[in-house]
Amino acid sequence: MKIAVIGTRGIPGIQGGVETHCQELYPRLVKLGCEVTIITRSPYVQNRNSKFQGVTLKHIFSPKRKSLEAIVHTLLAILHARTLSPDILHVHAIGPAILIPVAKLLGMTVIMTHHGPDYDRQKWGHMAKFILRLGERWGTRFADRIIVISNTIKNLIETKYHRMDCVLIPNGVNIPDKLASTAYITSLGLQNNDYIIAVGRFVPEKGFHDLVEAYRQIGNTQCKLVLVGDADHETVYSRDLKRVATENGIVLTGFIRGRHLTEIFSHARAFVMPSYHEGLPIALLEAMSYDLRLLVSDIPANLEIGLPESCYFHIGDDTDLRTKLTAMMSQPPGVSNFRNVIEDKYNWDKIAAQTLSAYRGIL
């Protein structure tokens, strides 16, 4: 079975939930007998290898501009995908989905994975939100099959578009081996269990500004705050966030993966996610796989995971965030025993098998 994949910046080691999803999913589908080509956006791919764990990588042009890169690259990627004669074109996210009608006109069978209503993200202007809503509408109407990563998105598609054949296949996460080494965190001025972490892009909907302000008001220098991530496109927001964070002694790691990310998770006291919008957050699943204590916003995607009530704070409620963050920082180190949930519900091998079943269901 030949699969062409579009809608991701690329793999491996590229920041983003869709990118992590693709990096974990498609090598497993190759092992299950699929022939997979991921069409990447060349400005984001530093390693220009043509293969990754059996997945073929085709790097093609896209302008690295927030307003143009997805639409231009998607059109070029669809035209290239047609030359591959795939059995299935798999489109990720609702932005690229706006061009699914073009793929259908070219005779391709299309699956769309809906990773979340991106038009709710605060970084987009009115025109971008209109295009994203149109992408959701056209993708839902013209795709042969729709995969959704959460019940929240499934309910949205059923209620809004009366499309009742969505397949629910969540994001996943690998169970990690914690690292004993501390060389990287030591280089950042950190010690074992003396810091809490937040992970994600520096964009408004991640809510890092709320977290930074809460930490500033607490003024606790005994337990440090670490922000793991960066902005894809530098903005006034991301520059201001970095400035205020630096002024208040918050550690900025930039975008990290691999051993550095594993080490910083391995020795953290707790994990915080103040997001206003998520599909099904892989960063939260990763934190659960390390058995970290958690404090996350009570948005639908986070509530769906079903954490204990004490793990949630009211989104946008500065007092609630500050109060619960203070309590978390004062608690002694401990574990939360979330790994069993991860192994049962968010297992990438099971997710790959479910995706293959979805492919077979429309062929």
N, C-alpha and C positions, 0 to 999 in steps of 0.2 A: 504494500500500500504506500503510495507516494503522497507526502504531505508537504505543502508549502505554507510558510508561516510569515505573516506580516503584522505590523502594529506594535512591535517592540523595537527599542533602540538597538538592541543586540545583546549578545553574550560572548564570553563570560565576563563576570566582574564589573558590570555596569549598574550604577545606582538606579533603583526603582523596583516597585513591587511586581509589575508585569515582567520586567527583566529577570528577576529572581525566579518567578513562576516558570518562565520559559527555560531557564538554565537548569532547573531541576526536572521539569517534565519531559523535555524532548529527548535527552539521552536515554531515559527509561523507555520511551516509545521505540527508539532505535533497537534497544535490547529485546523488545517485544515483536520485532520484525518489520517495523515501519522504515521507510526511506524518507528522511526529514531534511528539508532545506529551510533555514531561517534567513530571511532577507533583511539585512541590518542597515542602519543609518551610519554611513561611513565616518562622519565627524566624531562619533562617540566611540569608535572602535580603535583602540590603540594597538592591540595585537591583531594583525591582519591575516592570521592563519585562516585557512579555508576549511578547517575541520575542528570540531570540539566534541570529544567523546562520541564520535560516530555521526554527529550532526554536521551537515554541510552548511557552511556560512557563505552567503553571497553579499558582499559589501557594495552598496550602491549609493549614489549621491543623495544628500538632502541638505537644504540650507539650514544652518544652525540658528534659526530665528524662531522664537516661540510661536509666532503667528503663522508661519509658513511650513515648518519642517514636517509636520504630520501629514498634511494634505498633499504636498508635493511628493514626499517619499512614498506615500501610499499609492498614488497614481503610478509612479514609476515601478513600484514593487509589484503591483497587479499586472502591469504589462510584462514584466520579467517573469512573473509566476506563470503566466499563460504559456510562455515558451517551454516551460518544464513539463507541461501536460500533467499536472498533479491530479490524483484522485480527489483530494480535498484541499481547498484553500482555507486555512484557519486564520481568522482575523481577530486580533486582540484589541479590546477597548472600543468605546463608542465613537471616538474621534475618527479613526481610520474607517469605521463602519459606514461612514457617509458615502464611501465609494463602493460598497458592496453591490449596488445596482450595476456598476460598470463590470465587475467580475461576473455577474450573472449574464449580462449581455455577451460576454466573451465565452459563455458556455461552461463556467466552472461551478462545481458544487462547493458551497460555502458554509462553514461553521463560524459563528461569532461567539467569543467569550466576553461577557459583560462583566467588567471588573468594578463597576460602580458608576453612579451618575456624576460624571466629572464636571458637569455644568454647575454643581453645587460648590465647586472649589472657588475660594475667594480670589484666586489670582487671575481669573478670567474676566474680561470685559464683556459688555453686552453682546457684541457681535460674535465673539468666541463661544459664549454660552448658547447663542442661537444655533450656531453650527453644530455644537455638541448635542443639543437636543434633537436637531435634525438627523445627526448620525445615529442616535439611539432609535429614532423613529424608523428611518430607512433600513437600518440594520435589523431591527426587529421584524420589519415587514418582509424583507427580501432574503434573509439568511435561511438556508435549508434547515438548520438546527441552531438553537441557542443554548450555550452553557452559561450558567450563572454561578458565582462563587459563594453566595450566601442566600439564606431564605429571605432576607430583607430585599435583595435585588429581584429574587423570584416573584415575591409578592408585588413589587413595583411593575414588573413586566406583565403579569397576569391582570392586575387592576387597570393599568394605564393603557395597555395595548391588546388585552384579551388574547394574548398568546399563551396557551395553556400547556404547551409541550416542552417547556424549558427543562433542561437537565441540570440538577444541582450537583456540582463537583467543586468542593472547597479548595482553597489554597492549602499548602502543606508546609512541613518543616522537618528537617532532619534532627534526630536525637544526637546531640553533640557529646564529644569527649572533652570534659573540662581540662583546661591547661593549668598546670602547677606553676609554670614560669611566670615571672612578673617583670621581665625586662622592659616590655613596652609600656605598661602602666607606670613603672618607675620613671621612665623617660618623660612622662607627662606630669610628674609630681604627685602621683596617686599611690595609695597603699591598699592592700587587700581589705575589702569590705568598708572602706571609708568614703565611698562615693555612690551616687545614683546616676542612672543613665537615661537619656531619651534619644531615640534614633529616628531619622527621617530627613526629607528635604527641607530646606529653609524657605518654606512658602507659608502664607498666612493660615491656610486651613489646617496645618499641623499644630497650631496653637503654641508654638515655642515661646512666643512673646508673653503669653499668660504665665507659662512656667518660669521664665526668666524673672518676670516681675514678682511672682510669689517668692522665689528664692531670694531676690533682693530685699524684700520686706522682712523675711524671716531673719536674714543676717547671720545664719549659722555657717561658720567657716570650718567646723569640725567634720562635717559630712559634705563633700563637694558635689557639685552638679556637673555632669559631662554631657555635652551635646555631640552626638555622633552623626555626621552628615554634612551636607553643603547644599548650595543652590546649583541647579543645572544652568540657569541663566541669572547672572548677578543682577539684583534689583535694589531699589531703595530699601525695601523691606529687609532683604538679606544683609545688606551692608549695615543697617541700623541694628539689626539683631546681633550681629557679630560685635559691633562696637559696644553695645550695652552689656553683652555677655562678658566681654573682656574686661570692661570697667568694674564688673562685680565679681571677678575672680572665677568665672565659669570656664571650664576647660573645653576647648573646641578641637576636635580631632581631625576635622575634615572627613571626606568620604573614605572609609576603610572597609576592607573585606579580609577574608582568609584568617591567618593566624592572629593578626592584630585585633580583629573584631572578636574572634573567639576568646582571646585573652581578656579583653575588656568586659565581655559578658561573664566570663568565668569568675571574676573577682568583684563584681558589682554587688552592692548591698540590695539594690532594688531597681525597678524599671518604671518610668512614668511615660504615659502617652496622653497628651492633652488635646488630641485631634478634634477638629470640628467635622471632619469628613473622612471616611474610610470605606473601602469595599469589604475586604476581609484582611486585616493588617498582618502581614507576614512578620513584621518586627515584633508585634505582640506575641505571636506564636513562638518566635525564637526566644523571647524572654521567658515564656512558659516552659520551653524545653530545657532551660537552665535552672528551673525551679526558683526563679527570683520572686521576691515580693513585688506586687503590682499595684499601681494606681493609675487608672485610666478613665477617660471621659465616658459619660453614660450615653453616647450616641448609639443608634441601633446596631451598627456593625459590631461594636464592642460588647453590647449587652447580649447579642446572639451567642457569643462564646460561652456565656453562662458562668462567669466568675462569681465568687462570693460577693455579697452586697458591699462589704467593707472595701472592696477593690475599686469601687467606682466613686467618682465625684461628679457633681452637676456641671455640665459643660457651660462655660462662660461665667460660672459663679466663683469669683476670685476668692471670696472668704472661705468657701468650702474647699477649694483647691489648697489654699494656704494652710488651713487647719489640718487637713489630712496629710499634706506634705510634711508639715512639722512633726506630726505623730510618727510618720514613716521614718524620718531622719533620726528620731530619738530612739527608735526600737533597736535592740541588739540584732546582730546578723542571724539569719535563719533561712530555712527553705520552705517552699510552699507546696511541693508534691503535685505539680501539674503534668509531669512527664507522662503519666499513664493516659491522660486525656489526649495528649499529642499522639502517642503511639496508636491509639485506637481510632481517632477521628480525623487526624490531619497527617496521615501517612502517605508520602509521595508515591510509594509503590502501588498502594491501593488507588490513588488518584490517577496514575498512569493507566491502570487497568480499566478504570471507569471511563477515561477519555477514549481509549481504544474501542470500548463498547459503543460509545456515542458515534465514533467514526463508522463502525460497522453497521450501526443502525440506519444510516442514511445512504449506504451504498447498495 
